[in-house]
Amino acid sequence: MHSQRYFALSICLFGISFGSFDIRSAAGQTNELSRDRLLEYVDLNQTIHPVTNVKGWQLRRRSVVDAMVTIMGPLPAPKSRTPLQVQINEEVDCGSYVRRHLTYQSEAGSRVPAYLLIPKDALQGRRRVPAVLCLHPTDNRVGNRVVVGLGGRANRQYAQELAERGYVTIAPAYPLLADYQPDWRKLGYTSGTMKAIWDNIRAIDLLESLPFVLPGRVGAIGHSLGGHNAVYTAVFEPRIGVVVSSCGLDRYRDYKDGDIRGWTSDRYMPKLLAYREKLDQLPFDFSEIVATLAPRPCLIVAPLGDSNFRWQSVDRIAADARGVYSLFGAASKLKIEHPDCDHDFPQAMRQMGYRWIDAVLLKNNAIPPKSKQGDHQS
């Protein structure tokens, strides 16, 4: 019943089609369209029409999602939603919250390691609170431990800080990093990207199964790998109400001067390599991907000194996607910040991201806003 409601909601709200699209038709339609002019769609007769309202955008959005599926592979069917069978391996008292290391079954034959951080007052039943999916950056040594403050580089501990702020946070591991090495091909996937998306969706199932989590109050945050992982997941997961993405994206065409090989390893999308010498034929790009999130709030942090993802490219993405946000009367819900730093997620930007999440997820019976040292307006 839960999975039926979820897929019905996906289709009704976002026009997503998963099981019955024609790959040849989807690819053909998207290749007729500009990756940057988003207020257009192609009908089945290959005629281009202007998008003038939300209904028209849903037609374009459907073709974008279908094109993503041609490269990432399809989202698993509802029958893949096996019981989570959560196993807790360790529980640590961290002062204001409890940190659990656990695994959950995302599908038959695959268990995902994750950290679950629970504020003590929520755990003790004093109130139900919102939750945040915290997706980690590339780190082949400590993996997801970095976002809970257990090693790795500084400025990545957003799962810990959000738990201290009063949220339940979950930090699943990313496939093929550190100690999480699933054979996604054997499991039937086309890409590591889609395996990660499904693992994240099941992490949200886990969150919403907890009696102290408010259903319908989930956000996503991530840095670098976690930044685009959060965006990709939100495309396919309508329960994510707000996204914060740091150093996670620019246009594929701009990445490393057009060398997209970094996106084509087994961790990501091997099929994208076919477009290495024909970037003008890419079936989708980040302008379209970000636009699919509309009207949900999305904060993108693009540092001026980031050598991985160029801030000028991010500005082009925002300019394209903001036209779609405007259709919903939500232009202000897409925000770009350019801190003067390298590929980093500094404190001021993290605090801005937390306030961005607060503005969406904090409602009646949730966490009251807190004033913490260092949480100042930017």
Number of C-alpha atoms within 10 A of each C-alpha: 6 9 14 11 9 15 18 12 16 19 14 10 10 21 19 24 18 19 11 7 16 11 14 10 15 22 22 17 24 22 17 15 20 18 22 18 14 22 20 17 26 21 11 10 7 14 10 14 13 13 19 12 13 16 12 16 24 18 18 26 24 21 27 27 23 29 26 21 21 19 22 22 21 20 18 17 11 13 9 13 18 12 13 19 12 15 14 15 10 10 14 11 12 15 10 13 22 17 21 19 19 18 21 21 21 25 19 12 10 16 19 24 23 21 24 27 30 28 23 20 15 19 19 11 10 10 16 21 28 26 30 28 25 32 31 30 26 17 16 14 13 18 24 34 23 25 28 24 17 14 15 17 14 13 16 27 22 28 30 26 18 22 25 20 20 24 28 31 30 31 29 28 27 33 23 18 18 16 15 18 13 18 15 20 12 9 13 12 17 23 24 25 28 28 28 25 24 21 25 28 22 22 23 22 18 20 23 18 13 13 14 22 24 20 18 14 21 27 26 28 29 28 30 22 20 24 25 25 28 30 29 21 21 25 23 23 22 21 18 25 21 29 28 29 27 30 28 24 28 24 22 22 18 17 19 15 9 14 15 20 16 14 17 18 15 16 19 23 20 19 17 20 18 14 14 17 11 11 17 12 16 19 25 24 19 25 25 24 21 25 25 26 27 25 21 19 23 26 21 26 29 30 26 17 16 17 13 15 23 21 23 16 20 26 19 16 23 23 14 21 26 24 18 27 24 17 19 15 12 16 18 12 18 23 16 18 17 17 18 13 13 15 20 22 25 18 15 15 22 23 21 19 23 18 18 20 27 21 13 15 23 17 14 8 11 18 18 13 13 11 9 10 6 9 15 11 8 7
